[in-house]
Each structure stands twice: as structure tokens, then as C-alpha cells.
Amino acid sequence: MSAFSSSAQAVIRRPVLLDGNQTHEHLSSEQFGDYHDLEWTANQIITKDYKRIALQFPDELLQDSVPIYHALKRAIGAERELYVLADTSYGSCCVDEVSAQHVDADSVVHYGHACMSKTYRLPVIYVFGKKPLDVSDATEKLLESFASSNASAESVILTHDVAHTHEEENLISALRSVLANRNISVSFSPIPRALSPPTTSVSEDVNSRPDSSENNTAILYVGAPSLRLTNLLLRHPTTPVHAYDPATREATLQSAKTNKLLMRRYALVQKARDADVFGILVGTLGIASYLPMIAHLRKVIARAHKKAYTISVGRLHPAKLANFAEIECFVLVACPENSLVDSKDFIRPIVTPFELQVALQPSPTWTGEYVLNLEEVLTRRPPEPSLEEDEEEDLDRPVFSLVTGRYRQAKRYGENDRTPVPTSSSSALILRDQDGTVTTLKDSAAGEFLQSRTFRGLEPRAGLDPPSVLQQGRSGIARGYGDDHRA
């Protein structure tokens, strides 16, 4: 076996190789400090008199955490404390306020890509990095793509990836100098470098701009293909989007992908409409509106006479969600850039709060409008039906499924007050405590699923079998355990 496996010492001491594109070993100390804005960050900390600062790094920037820590420590003085946060609880684009509160931090310095979701606990300083960008080439390629398909456009909206924030002034100046001669206006909202809750709101960029879908308007995006670009296409399905990729130095019209994206999401909406048991996945603890959204989803699901379970699993993984086999559809409450999950590898579909809201409408209608921002979903929620309308609903009416092409009889939960469930129901979950007391849980989707399984776990047999003699266990690592038979 030793010929086909490594020793235990080799496994522990093996170095972890990082992507060479993310390392900054070729940079001098001055270039390294300029890339990470060390002087500006230290001035922000001193000016705002932060005492305990958490430095949050994504996985690809962990190799820079030690030199950044020492450089900032020398700049801010010994009276201020710095803590490095790694292995964030959820997506690295969100501010991990939970980990920061573990060290009682009064501020967070967020490094790398950020979704710019509003927080409400701690002030945040953003350090996006400075990815290279050829402003002249980006302007030329975007204008060529724009002129070839939007000759009659009267205005454009510029947005970019946060890693190109250091070039946004040059980029907007170059575009305006050319388009001014064509009587085309350019709209742009700068991305903030710091947010202080609760008075400061999220940047009013194209992701939340309500008038970007007007006629004779186009969107120009600068950045590599990412979830931000995908969200941009879904959020503005009727607006042409021209994207420039700095890596390939090409600009293309991305709007052709919008219909395919919407079709995939609409298929998930239909699967959510067929589900009777939902799992609300807590995908963030740092967005200001995540608690109101969870409460709203539970109310919407209960009003539809369906069952909801709230689950916090950290980062999503197919093996984690496979433990909840009784749940038929998951709803992910997360930031806009982490909400769209390709659920083909998961046991059940994963939808967004907006998609669930569309699926649970009595008469599902979708105009193609798509909303990912949680605050906007809460403001656009449909009016609640009156008590008379709810009572007039036909409870026994079958529901037609567009997924299977057949009629189905939907299960109904939350009606114990109207129709008492007998204690002898086969779907009841029976719990036994140490005294042998039997407890029946009514209206339980998990209990019903447990009763339908052929294997329900090992029989306890409490007090029936004699206790076993304690024995010495195994020691070592999984690669090769060693039996210890010492007395």
C-alpha cells in the first residue's frame, strides 16, 4: 500500500500551490502597497479612530494577509488591534460580520471582490485591488460594439467590476469625450470605498437603477464574465448590454444570453410551484435585510398552506443539502451575486426569494422582470389576500404541473386550527423520552417522510441489552490506523 499512498508526514507537510495569476511576488514593496492601498487604509483607520479591526481576505488573497497585517500594524500603531479573517462563513464577496463579532471588532477591512451589499452592524472599508485595464482599448472596443447595434440610442449607463475602480474616472472621461459629440449622455454612479451603516446605502449603480430599461438606452460593462454580469443581464432583460473583457480585449453584445438564462430560471419556478415542503437556506448573516426576508418567506409559504424549515448550513454543498431528503425545494437568502445557484448537482432545486414569490402566486404570471436585491423584493411583494378570498379558495382543487404534464393533489399544511388531525394519523412523528412517554407531533412534513421510509434508524432497545465492555480504540489518521492493545 505504501507504493500507492503518501506517508502521514508528507500529507501534513505538503505545500498548497496557489494560482499563479493571483500572487504578487513580482511586485516591489511600493507596488504591493499601492495595489492594496495600504497608506489609504491606514489613514481611514486612524481618521475614524477604529480600535479593533478585522481584515477579511478571500482564499485567493490569503498569501498576502501576513505582509498586509505587518504593514498596517506599523502604520496604525500598537494601540490598535488587527485580526485576520479567513474561511468566511458564506460567500467571500459579503462582509463576514459574524466572524468579526467573534473578536469584538468595531470595523472590517474587506479585501478582493465585493458584492457591495448593505450591512447594518459594522462599518466597512473596501480594498478592491487594482487589476490592469487598458482604458483606451476598452473605450474603443465598447464604442465599436455599441455603434454596431445601438445606432439610435440616446443614452448609455456605464458600470464595471469593482477591481477596476481605480480607473473609473479615466474610463468615464474617455467615454464622455467621444459620446458628447454624438449627443449621447453617459450616466455613471461611482462605487463607494467605505460604508457606514445604517445611514449609508448601497451604491446606486446599474444593478439597482430603475430607469435603465427605458427605450434608447444601453449598458456598457467593463470586467471579466462573472456573476455580476449575469445578474446584470437578468435584471435588465430588455436593455442591450455590451461587455468588455480586459483579458481577451474584446467587447461583445451579451443580451443574446438573457433569454436562455430566463428560461432556465422559469423552469425552476415551475418546480418550486410543485413543491409542498420548502427549506429556507440562510446564505448570509451580514446583509441588513436578511432577517425581514426570512420572516416574509415563512409568511408567504404558510399562507400557501405549505411547510417551511429554516436551515443554516454555511457554504452550500450537495452533500449537505442531501441530508434533508424530505424538502422538495430550497430557497436561498443571500446577496445578489450568490443567489443564483446552478442546482443540477443538488438533490433539489434552489430558487431565489423573488422566484418563490412568483411561484406561490394563485395565478402565476411573469413579465420577464427579475429582482435579486432583497430590499427590492420586500418592497415589491404582492398584497396579501383578504380573509374572505382565502376562505373561498377550493382546497380540493387539483393543480396542473407544467413539469410532469399531469394534475397533482397538493398537500396542505398549517390547518390544524381548522381541521384537527387525529392522534392515530400514520404521518405522526412519535418521540419517546426516558420515561417512555409518547408524544405526537401533528402537521409534520419530516414525520410524514420518516414514516414513508423503509429504514427508520436502529431500534434503541433502551434497558434491554447489557452494556458492552469498554475497549481501547484506534489511533492515527485515516490513511492508516494503528491498533493499540496496551492495557
C-alpha positions in Angstrom: 0.0 0.0 0.0 2.9 2.4 0.6 3.7 2.4 -3.1 0.2 3.8 -3.9 -0.1 6.4 -1.0 1.9 9.0 0.8 3.1 8.9 4.3 1.3 10.8 7.1 4.1 13.3 7.4 4.1 14.0 3.7 0.4 14.8 3.7 0.7 17.2 6.6 3.9 19.0 5.2 2.8 19.1 1.6 2.7 22.8 0.4 -0.6 24.1 -1.1 0.0 25.6 -4.6 -2.0 28.7 -5.3 -3.0 30.1 -8.7 0.0 32.0 -10.1 -2.3 34.7 -11.5 -3.3 35.7 -8.0 0.2 36.0 -6.5 2.0 39.3 -6.2 5.6 38.1 -5.6 6.8 40.1 -8.6 5.7 43.4 -7.1 8.1 45.6 -5.1 7.1 46.8 -1.7 5.9 50.2 -3.1 3.9 48.4 -5.8 2.5 46.0 -3.3 1.4 48.8 -1.0 -0.2 50.7 -3.9 -2.1 47.6 -5.1 -3.6 47.1 -1.7 -4.0 50.8 -0.8 -2.1 50.3 2.4 -1.5 54.0 3.1 -5.1 55.0 2.3 -6.4 52.1 4.5 -4.2 53.1 7.5 -5.4 56.7 7.2 -9.0 55.6 7.2 -8.5 53.6 10.3 -6.7 56.4 12.1 -9.1 59.1 11.0 -12.2 57.2 12.0 -10.5 56.0 15.3 -11.1 52.3 14.9 -9.6 50.3 17.7 -10.2 46.6 16.8 -10.1 46.0 13.0 -10.9 42.7 11.3 -9.1 42.1 8.0 -11.2 39.8 5.7 -9.4 38.0 2.9 -10.8 35.6 0.2 -9.0 32.4 -0.3 -7.0 33.7 -3.3 -5.5 36.6 -1.3 -4.6 34.7 1.9 -0.9 34.7 0.8 -1.0 38.5 1.1 -2.5 38.6 4.5 0.7 38.4 6.5 2.6 41.3 4.8 -0.6 43.4 4.8 -1.0 42.7 8.5 2.5 43.8 9.4 2.4 46.9 7.1 -0.8 48.1 8.6 0.3 47.3 12.1 3.4 49.5 11.7 1.2 52.3 10.2 -1.6 52.4 12.8 0.4 51.8 15.9 0.4 49.3 18.7 -2.7 50.7 20.5 -4.9 49.3 17.7 -5.5 45.6 17.2 -5.8 43.7 13.9 -7.3 40.3 13.3 -7.2 38.3 10.1 -10.4 36.6 9.0 -10.1 33.6 6.7 -12.5 30.9 5.6 -15.6 33.0 5.6 -18.9 31.5 6.7 -20.6 32.2 3.4 -19.6 33.9 0.2 -16.3 35.8 0.3 -17.9 38.8 -1.5 -20.1 39.6 1.5 -18.8 41.2 4.7 -18.4 38.4 7.3 -19.8 40.3 10.3 -20.3 37.1 12.3 -16.6 36.3 12.3 -15.7 39.9 13.0 -18.0 39.9 16.1 -16.2 36.9 17.5 -13.2 39.2 18.1 -15.4 42.1 19.1 -14.2 44.2 16.1 -15.6 47.7 15.5 -14.8 47.7 11.8 -13.9 45.4 8.9 -11.5 45.9 6.0 -12.7 43.8 3.1 -10.2 42.7 0.5 -10.9 41.5 -3.0 -14.1 41.3 -4.9 -17.2 42.6 -3.1 -20.9 42.5 -3.9 -21.5 45.8 -2.1 -24.5 44.6 -0.1 -25.5 46.9 2.7 -24.6 45.9 6.2 -26.1 47.2 9.4 -23.7 46.1 12.2 -20.2 47.3 11.4 -18.6 49.9 9.2 -16.6 48.6 6.2 -13.6 49.7 4.3 -13.2 48.2 0.9 -9.9 47.4 -0.8 -10.8 46.0 -4.3 -7.3 45.7 -5.6 -6.2 47.2 -9.0 -6.5 44.8 -11.9 -4.9 46.2 -15.1 -7.1 47.9 -17.6 -6.3 49.5 -20.9 -8.7 52.4 -20.8 -8.2 53.5 -24.4 -8.7 50.0 -25.8 -11.8 49.4 -23.6 -13.3 52.7 -24.8 -12.6 51.9 -28.4 -14.0 48.3 -28.3 -17.1 49.3 -26.3 -17.9 52.1 -28.7 -17.5 49.8 -31.7 -19.8 47.2 -30.3 -22.3 49.9 -29.2 -22.3 51.6 -32.7 -22.9 48.4 -34.5 -26.2 47.6 -32.7 -27.4 50.7 -31.0 -27.1 53.5 -33.5 -30.3 55.2 -32.3 -29.5 55.0 -28.6 -29.7 58.4 -26.8 -28.0 57.4 -23.5 -25.7 54.8 -22.0 -25.1 53.6 -18.5 -21.5 52.6 -17.5 -20.8 50.0 -14.9 -17.7 47.9 -14.1 -16.2 45.3 -12.0 -15.1 46.6 -8.6 -11.5 45.6 -9.4 -11.3 48.4 -12.0 -12.5 51.1 -9.6 -9.1 52.8 -9.7 -9.6 53.5 -13.5 -13.3 54.6 -13.3 -12.6 58.3 -13.6 -10.4 57.9 -16.7 -12.9 55.5 -18.2 -15.9 57.8 -17.8 -13.9 60.8 -19.1 -12.9 58.9 -22.2 -16.4 57.8 -23.0 -18.0 61.2 -22.4 -15.4 62.9 -24.5 -16.4 60.7 -27.5 -20.1 60.4 -27.0 -20.6 64.1 -26.3 -20.0 64.8 -30.0 -22.9 62.4 -30.8 -25.3 63.9 -28.3 -25.4 60.7 -26.2 -25.4 61.1 -22.5 -23.4 58.9 -20.2 -24.7 58.0 -16.7 -22.4 56.6 -14.0 -22.5 56.2 -10.2 -19.1 55.7 -8.5 -18.7 52.7 -6.3 -18.1 53.7 -2.6 -14.8 52.8 -0.9 -16.4 52.7 2.5 -19.8 52.1 4.0 -21.0 53.1 7.5 -24.4 51.6 8.5 -27.1 52.5 8.8 -27.1 55.9 7.2 -25.0 55.0 4.1 -26.8 53.0 1.5 -25.5 50.8 -1.3 -24.0 52.3 -4.4 -26.7 53.3 -6.9 -25.1 51.5 -9.8 -26.8 49.8 -12.7 -27.9 46.8 -10.6 -30.5 48.9 -8.8 -31.1 51.7 -11.3 -34.9 51.6 -12.1 -34.8 53.6 -15.3 -32.1 51.6 -17.2 -34.8 49.6 -19.1 -36.1 52.7 -20.9 -36.1 52.8 -24.7 -32.9 54.1 -26.5 -30.7 53.1 -23.5 -27.7 50.8 -23.5 -25.5 49.4 -20.7 -21.7 49.3 -21.0 -19.9 46.9 -18.7 -16.2 46.6 -18.1 -15.0 43.4 -16.5 -14.5 39.7 -16.9 -17.5 37.4 -17.2 -18.8 36.9 -13.7 -22.0 36.6 -11.6 -22.2 40.4 -11.6 -22.6 40.4 -15.3 -25.1 37.5 -15.1 -27.2 39.4 -12.6 -27.0 42.5 -14.8 -28.4 40.6 -17.8 -31.3 39.2 -15.7 -32.0 42.5 -14.0 -32.3 44.3 -17.3 -33.7 41.8 -19.9 -34.9 44.4 -22.4 -31.7 46.6 -22.3 -28.8 45.8 -24.6 -25.6 45.1 -22.6 -22.2 45.5 -24.1 -19.4 43.8 -22.1 -15.6 44.4 -22.4 -13.3 41.6 -21.1 -9.9 43.0 -20.2 -8.3 39.5 -20.5 -9.4 38.9 -24.1 -9.5 42.7 -25.0 -12.8 42.1 -26.8 -16.3 43.7 -26.4 -19.4 41.7 -27.3 -23.2 42.1 -27.0 -24.2 39.9 -24.1 -28.0 40.4 -24.3 -28.4 37.4 -26.5 -27.8 35.2 -23.5 -30.7 36.7 -21.5 -33.5 34.6 -22.9 -31.6 31.3 -22.1 -30.9 32.5 -18.6 -34.6 33.4 -18.0 -35.8 30.1 -19.5 -33.6 28.2 -17.0 -34.9 30.2 -14.1 -38.5 29.9 -15.2 -38.1 26.1 -15.2 -37.0 26.3 -11.6 -40.1 28.5 -10.8 -42.3 25.7 -12.1 -40.5 23.1 -9.9 -41.0 25.4 -6.9 -44.7 25.6 -7.7 -45.0 21.8 -7.5 -43.2 21.7 -4.1 -45.1 21.4 -0.8 -42.1 21.4 1.6 -39.6 24.2 1.4 -36.2 24.8 3.1 -35.2 28.4 3.6 -31.4 28.4 3.4 -29.7 31.2 5.3 -26.9 32.1 2.9 -25.8 35.3 4.7 -25.7 36.9 8.1 -24.3 40.2 7.0 -26.9 41.7 4.7 -29.2 44.2 6.5 -32.5 42.8 5.2 -31.9 39.1 5.6 -34.0 38.7 8.7 -37.1 40.6 7.3 -36.7 38.5 4.2 -36.7 35.2 6.1 -39.8 36.3 8.1 -41.5 37.3 4.8 -40.7 33.9 3.2 -42.1 32.0 6.1 -45.3 34.0 6.0 -45.7 33.6 2.2 -45.1 29.8 2.4 -47.5 29.5 5.4 -50.2 31.5 3.5 -49.9 29.0 0.6 -50.5 26.1 3.1 -47.1 24.7 2.6 -44.4 23.7 5.1 -41.1 25.7 5.6 -38.0 24.8 7.5 -35.2 27.4 8.2 -31.7 25.9 7.7 -28.3 27.4 8.2 -25.6 25.3 6.6 -22.9 27.8 5.8 -21.5 27.4 2.3 -23.7 25.3 0.1 -22.7 21.8 -0.8 -24.7 19.0 -2.5 -23.8 16.5 0.3 -25.1 18.9 3.0 -28.5 19.5 1.4 -28.8 15.8 0.6 -29.3 15.2 4.3 -32.7 17.0 4.0 -34.5 14.5 1.7 -37.9 15.5 2.9 -37.5 19.0 1.5 -38.7 19.4 -2.1 -37.3 22.8 -2.9 -34.8 25.2 -1.3 -35.0 29.0 -1.2 -31.6 30.7 -0.8 -31.5 34.0 1.1 -28.2 35.5 0.1 -26.6 38.5 -1.6 -27.4 39.1 -5.3 -24.1 37.6 -6.5 -24.6 34.3 -4.5 -28.4 33.9 -5.1 -28.2 32.2 -8.5 -27.1 28.7 -7.9 -26.8 26.0 -10.6 -28.7 23.3 -8.8 -28.1 20.5 -11.3 -25.7 18.8 -8.9 -28.1 19.2 -5.9 -30.8 16.8 -5.0 -33.5 19.5 -5.1 -33.9 22.8 -7.0 -32.6 26.0 -5.4 -34.6 29.2 -6.2 -34.3 32.9 -5.1 -36.9 34.7 -2.9 -38.3 36.5 -6.0 -38.8 33.2 -7.8 -40.6 31.7 -4.9 -42.8 34.8 -4.7 -43.7 34.3 -8.3 -44.2 30.5 -7.9 -46.7 30.8 -5.0 -49.0 33.3 -6.6 -52.5 32.0 -7.1 -52.3 32.8 -10.8 -48.6 32.7 -11.6 -47.7 35.5 -14.1 -44.2 36.6 -15.0 -43.4 39.5 -17.3 -39.7 38.7 -17.5 -38.8 41.2 -14.8 -36.2 39.8 -12.4 -35.2 41.1 -9.0 -32.3 39.9 -6.9 -31.9 42.6 -4.3 -33.6 41.5 -1.1 -34.8 45.0 -0.2 -36.4 45.4 -3.6 -38.1 42.1 -3.3 -39.6 43.2 0.0 -40.9 46.4 -1.4 -42.4 44.7 -4.4 -44.2 41.9 -2.6 -47.8 41.4 -3.8 -50.7 42.4 -1.5 -51.9 39.8 0.9 -55.3 38.3 0.1 -58.2 39.1 2.3 -59.6 36.6 4.7 -62.7 36.2 2.5 -60.6 35.3 -0.5 -58.6 32.8 1.5 -61.7 31.1 2.7 -63.3 30.9 -0.7 -60.3 29.0 -2.1 -61.1 25.5 -3.2 -59.0 23.3 -1.0 -59.6 20.1 -3.0 -58.9 21.6 -6.5 -56.1 19.7 -8.3 -53.1 21.6 -9.5 -51.7 21.1 -13.0 -47.9 20.7 -13.2 -46.0 22.1 -16.2 -43.1 19.9 -15.2 -44.8 16.5 -15.3 -47.7 17.5 -17.5 -50.2 16.0 -15.1 -52.6 17.1 -12.4 -51.5 16.6 -8.8 -53.2 16.9 -5.4 -51.2 19.4 -3.4 -50.6 18.7 0.3 -51.8 21.3 2.7 -50.0 22.2 6.0 -50.9 24.6 8.7 -54.6 23.8 9.0 -54.6 22.2 12.5 -56.7 25.0 13.8 -59.4 24.4 11.2 -59.3 20.6 10.9 -57.9 18.8 13.9 -55.6 15.9 13.0 -56.3 12.6 14.8 -53.6 11.3 17.0 -53.7 8.0 15.2 -52.6 9.5 11.9 -49.9 7.5 10.1 -47.9 10.6 9.4 -47.5 11.5 13.1 -43.9 11.6 14.4 -43.6 9.7 17.7 -40.9 10.6 20.2 -40.1 8.6 23.3 -38.2 10.1 26.3 -36.5 8.3 29.1 -39.8 7.8 31.0 -41.4 6.1 27.9 -43.8 9.0 27.4 -45.3 9.1 23.9 -45.6 12.5 22.2 -47.3 13.1 18.8 -46.3 15.9 16.5 -49.0 16.9 14.2 -48.7 18.5 10.8 -45.0 17.4 10.4 -43.6 17.0 7.0 -40.5 15.4 8.4 -42.5 13.0 10.4 -44.5 12.0 7.4 -41.4 11.5 5.4 -39.9 9.4 8.1 -42.9 7.1 8.3 -42.7 6.5 4.5 -39.1 5.3 4.7 -38.4 1.6 4.8 -35.4 2.2 7.1 -36.1 4.5 10.1 -32.9 4.0 12.1 -31.7 1.4 14.6 -34.1 0.3 17.3 -33.0 1.9 20.7 -33.7 -1.1 22.9 -33.1 1.0 25.9 -32.6 -1.1 29.0 -32.9 -4.4 27.1 -29.3 -5.1 26.1 -26.4 -5.3 28.7 -23.7 -2.7 28.4 -20.6 -3.6 26.4 -17.1 -3.7 27.9 -15.0 -0.6 27.1 -12.2 -1.3 24.7 -9.2 0.7 23.5 -9.9 2.4 20.2 -7.7 3.0 17.2 -5.1 5.8 16.8 -3.6 7.6 13.8 -5.0 9.2 10.7 -7.4 7.8 8.1 -4.5 6.8 5.8 -3.5 4.0 8.2 -4.9 3.4 11.7 -2.8 1.6 14.3 -4.3 -0.8 16.8 -3.2 -0.2 20.3 -3.6 -3.3 22.5 -1.9 -1.9 25.6 -3.7 -2.4 28.9 
